[in-house]
């Protein structure tokens, strides 16, 4: 998951309450990761991926990689 986010792929997560995307912008200034509409510093990529995995195992959620 981290390598695909680093490569610029977007992950869509669909839950019972709606949907949102997770993506990374490693070459932005400052480099950032986005999760549930919130910006995180690039150095927090591991914790964002951990949040995604926790959500997928705890909720009735599903995900897919978004094609442009």
Secondary structure as UniProt FT lines:
FT   HELIX           2..6
FT   TURN            7..8
FT   STRAND          10..15
FT   TURN            16..17
FT   STRAND          18..25
FT   TURN            26..27
FT   STRAND          32..35
FT   TURN            36..37
FT   STRAND          38..41
FT   HELIX           42..44
FT   HELIX           45..58
FT   STRAND          62..66
//
